[in-house]
């Protein structure tokens, strides 16, 4: 069959069963989210096409890829028609997308606003199911020279050893720093623990002639900046 005859025969296809052909003939940008995910899983169940199944999964997640990316293999396997192999394919593809965003963020080495901090850290923290507390170290041009996780699992864990923070800050020759942690719940308002640790780090930094520029609370789609809110 020639490419032209294949093109004209598309009218005879069931669109929900032919996302691969549609990608080849019309381009990836013309596929819906459900069609793209359907290509990952390859097939649906006996009574449901791959695209129909993916539409249902996306509907359960408010049609948001970011929410879909938070599901693990076991959660995806709760859907009839999604076995372990299909679930792994979805998780792996979305993880690649997250890493790509992280690489793009790395290409922006200079911090000019709270938004630029969010753009760097959201791909790292936005979709995590647990809290992580990160430190961004900057030089005198506000360029990132190093960033690292100070604690994982909860903000109270950051109280374990703030010496690690200042050891790294001095070792990398930083002149300022920014704190960033995520709220998996999606809540943006700082807790009492958030405020307390910010004050502790600010006071400790000042004794070492380091400046705390900001503290961001990051969710999957937004952020709260202590500096912007005037509470730093």
N, C-alpha and C positions, 0 to 999 in steps of 0.2 A: 504494500500500500504506500502510495506517495505521500509526502508531507502535506500536500494540498488536499488530497482526498481525506487524510486523517483530520485535517482542520474542519472540513465541511461535515464530517461525520459526528462532530461533537454534539450536534443538535440531537443525536439519537442516544447520547449517553445520559445516564443518571448522574447529575452533578455531584450528589452526595457520595457517589462511589468512584469518582474520577479526579480527585485532587491532584494526583501526580501528572496526569495528562494536561490538566488545566495549567499547572505550573510551567510545563514545557511549552505550551502553545501561547499562553497569555502573559507569562512572567510571574515571579514570586510575589511581586507587589500587588497583584490582583487577587490573591487568595485571602480568605478570611482567616482569623486566628484558629477557628475550628478546623478549617481545611489543612492548615499547616500542621497542627497537632495530629490530625488524622494521618498525614503522611508518616509521622513518627511511629504510629502504632500499626499501620499497614492494613488492619482489618478490624471490623467490629465484631458483633456477636451474630448468632443465627437470625435474630429478629431485629437487628439494628445495624445500620451502616456505620462505618468508622466516623464519618463526619457527624452523623446524628448523635452518636455516643459522645463525641468531643463537644458538640454544642451543649449537651446536657451537663457535662462536667464543668464547662465554662460558665453556664448559667448558675450552677451551684456556687460558683466563686465570683459572682457579680460581674462576669465577663471581663475579669481583670487577670492579665498574665502574671502580675506581681503576686496575686493571691494564689494562683495555681502553683507558682514556684515555691510556695511555702509548704505544699503537701509533700509528704514523704512516700516512699514506695508502698508501705502498708496502707496508708490512707487512700492512695490511688487504686489499690487493689480491691477496695470496697465496692467499686463500680463493676457491675456485671459486664464482662467483655474485656476487662483490663486485668491481665495476668501479670506475673512478676516481670517477664521480659518487656512487656509494653510499658509498665510503670517505670522500669529502669530507663528505658529510652526517653521517656518524658522528663524524668528527673535529670538525666545527663544532658539533654539538650538545653534545658533551662539553666543549668549550672554553667554551661558554656556561654550562654547569653550574659549571665551575671559576670563571668570573668572578662568577657569582652568589654563590658561597661567599666570594669575596674581598670583595664589596660588604657582605655580612653581617658579615664580620670587621671591616671598617672602622668599623662602627657601635659597636664596643667600643673606645673610645679609651683606657681606663685599664688599665694592666698591674698585676695583683694577684698573679700567680703565674706559674710557668713554663708552666702549662697555658694561660693566657690568651695568652702569647707564641706558643705552638704554634697556637692557634686563629686567630691573626692571620696567621701566616706559612705554615702548611701549605698553604692554597690557592694561595699564590704559588710555593712551592718543592717541595711534596710530589711532584709528578708530572714534574719536569724530568729529562731524560736526562743533564744535565751539572751540575756543581757551580756554585753561586752563593753569594757571601758578602755578607750584608746587614747593615746597621747600623740599629738603631732608636734614635732620640733621644727622650728623655723630659724633661718639666719637673719641678718640685719636687713635683707631685702624682702623679707616675708616669703622666701622660697622654702619649700619643704625639703629638709635634709634627712629626715627620718620619721617614721611613724611606727608605733607598735602597740600591741594589746597589753594593758597593765593587769587586767583581770578578766575572767570569764565566769559567767554564772550568776552574777548579781553585783550591784554596786557596793554592797558592804564588803565584798572581797577586796576592793581597792584599798581598804584600810590595813591590809596585811603588811605591806611593805612599800611605803612611799619612797623609801631610799632608792628603789630600783628606778623610779621615775627620774629623780634628780641625778643619779649616777649616769643614766643615759644622756640626760640633758647636757651635763658637763662634758661627757666623753665625746659627744658630737659637736661640741662648740656652739650650741644653740644660744640665741639671745632671747627667744620668746617661745611660748608654747600654747597650744590649744587643746582643750579636753573635749572628747566626744564619746558619748555612749548612746545606746539604743534603748527604746522602750518597745518591746514586742507587742505589748497591749495596744499600742497605737496612741496612748495618752501622751500629750506634749508638755503638760505642766510639770515642773520639777518637784520632786518630793523633798521632804526635810533632809533625807540622806544626801540627795543631790546637792542641796545648798550647803550642807555641812562639809562635804568633801571638797567642794569648790573653794570654800573659805580656807580650809586647811592647806590646800595646794597653793593658793594665792599667797598665803602668808609664808609658806616654806620657800616659794619661788623668789619672793622679794628679798629674803635674807641672802640669796645667792645671786642677786642682781639679775634675775630672770623676770620677764614680764608675762603674766597670764593674759592673753588677748581675748579669749572667749571660752565658753563651754557650750557645746551644742548637744541637744537631745534629738536623736534622729529616729524617725519612723520610716515605713516603706515609701511614704510619699511627701513627707513634710518634715519640718524641724522647728525647734525652739532655740533661740540664741540668747544666752545670758547677757551678752554685750548689747545686742539690739534692744533688749527689754530694759536695759539700764539697771540690772540687778547684780552685775559682776563686782 
